[in-house]
């Protein structure tokens, strides 16, 4: 089994990268404020969670959990990875750590209602 690597974070974030998203997906989230927690949860639930759940094997899902924790703990490297992505939002994700924490909650803790 492959070992978790923080660079694998891009494989989780790809679901909100305009180079991977369909036009319909991109258009559905473009106008949302990505720095609003409610919008973050909506975007994560609509795009990242279904993508990971359908595309990842059980082993890859476990590695994704480790990768997100690595990203939260190493924000400097995480920031570099975020800058390599092409997100469809009008502004950058300001609090990357909080964004990853929400991804973690939604994928592995079932999230909460918004």
C-alpha positions in Angstrom: 0.0 0.0 0.0 1.3 3.5 -0.9 2.3 5.7 2.0 0.5 8.9 2.6 2.3 12.0 1.3 1.2 15.6 1.8 1.5 16.2 -2.0 -1.5 13.8 -2.3 -3.6 16.8 -1.0 -3.9 17.9 -4.6 -5.8 14.7 -5.4 -8.4 15.7 -2.8 -8.6 19.4 -3.9 -8.9 18.5 -7.6 -12.6 18.2 -7.2 -12.7 22.0 -6.8 -10.1 22.8 -9.5 -11.5 24.3 -12.7 -9.2 22.0 -14.8 -11.1 19.0 -13.3 -14.6 20.3 -12.8 -17.3 20.4 -15.4 -18.5 23.8 -16.5 -21.8 23.2 -14.7 -19.9 22.4 -11.4 -17.7 25.5 -11.8 -20.7 27.8 -12.6 -22.6 26.4 -9.6 -20.0 27.6 -7.1 -18.3 30.5 -8.8 -20.3 33.3 -7.2 -20.1 31.8 -3.7 -17.9 33.4 -1.1 -15.3 30.6 -0.5 -14.3 32.2 2.8 -17.8 31.9 4.3 -18.0 28.7 6.4 -21.6 27.9 5.2 -20.5 28.1 1.6 -17.4 26.1 2.3 -19.5 23.3 3.7 -21.8 23.4 0.7 -19.0 23.3 -1.8 -17.2 20.4 0.1 -20.5 18.5 0.4 -21.4 19.0 -3.2 -18.1 18.4 -4.9 -15.3 17.0 -2.7 -17.2 14.4 -0.6 -19.0 12.7 -3.5 -15.8 12.7 -5.6 -13.7 11.1 -2.9 -16.4 8.6 -1.9 -16.9 7.5 -5.5 -13.3 7.5 -6.7 -11.2 6.3 -3.7 -10.6 2.7 -2.7 -10.7 1.9 1.0 -6.9 2.2 1.2 -6.9 5.5 -0.6 -9.7 6.8 1.7 -7.5 6.0 4.7 -4.5 7.7 3.2 -6.7 10.7 2.4 -7.4 11.0 6.1 -3.7 11.0 6.9 -3.0 13.5 4.1 -5.5 16.0 5.4 -4.1 15.8 8.9 -0.6 16.4 7.4 -2.0 19.4 5.6 -3.5 20.8 8.7 -0.2 20.3 10.6 2.1 21.7 7.8 0.3 24.8 6.6 3.4 26.1 4.8 3.5 23.2 2.4 -0.3 23.2 2.2 -0.3 26.8 1.1 2.1 25.9 -1.7 -0.2 23.1 -2.8 -3.2 25.4 -2.8 -1.3 27.9 -5.0 -0.8 25.2 -7.6 -4.5 24.7 -7.9 -6.9 26.7 -10.1 -10.0 27.3 -8.1 -13.1 28.9 -9.6 -13.8 31.3 -6.8 -13.4 35.1 -7.0 -11.1 35.2 -4.0 -8.4 32.9 -2.5 -9.2 30.6 0.4 -7.8 32.7 3.2 -7.8 30.2 6.1 -6.5 27.0 4.5 -6.2 25.2 7.8 -9.9 25.8 8.7 -10.9 24.8 5.2 -9.0 21.5 5.5 -10.6 20.9 9.0 -14.0 21.2 7.4 -13.0 18.8 4.6 -11.9 16.4 7.3 -15.1 16.8 9.3 -17.3 16.3 6.2 -15.4 13.2 5.0 -14.6 11.4 8.2 -17.0 12.7 10.9 -20.1 13.1 8.9 -20.2 16.9 9.2 -23.1 18.8 10.7 -26.1 20.6 9.4 -25.7 24.1 8.2 
